[in-house]
Amino acid sequence: MPNTAVIFVPDALRPMRKEDNAAIAAIIRGVLTELDCTGPGIAIHDPEVDAIYETYLLPRCAYFVVEHDGVVVGGAGVAPLKGGDADTCELQKWYLLPHARGYGYGRILFDRCMETAKSLGFKQCYVETFEHMKAAGKFYVQSGFASIDGPMGATGHFACNRWYLKEL
């Protein structure tokens, strides 16, 4: 089991490249399947899963990957909240392969996304998840997100049942 008190620096924390599309799509599908999140209204069905690089080329969007031993092991991004106001972004598609968890890579991705969101002029960040993802909910609260009563925007993820908002 990884030592969660130690944060390992990944080989690379970098903006996603087009050649990362297949790796990130496989990570998203694999993690959501692992977490039993495959039904309707879940990000696994988002059309951009196979074209993350192209999706995050849009204005005020950014997606980052982490590599370990030269292999992409996770990624996360920020983008304007669909159907939201201009001041609100969404933390999106933040996933890590199981063997890369517990080393601080998720925190590194999260911190880069929050820094980027601020630099892109967002004032708050929204995220949605599931009640059974207890560790995610705990992380969000510990990272300054407040639980909110319902969804924001028009993400299409109607299966999500936990929502959080953070002032940036």
PyMOL commands that set and color helices and strands:
alter all, ss='L'
color gray80, all
select helices_A, chain A and resi 18-34+43-45+47-55+98-100+105-119+134-142
alter helices_A, ss='H'
color red, helices_A
select strands_A, chain A and resi 12-15+62-68+71-80+88-96+124-129+146-148+162-167
alter strands_A, ss='S'
color yellow, strands_A
deselect
rebuild
show_as cartoon
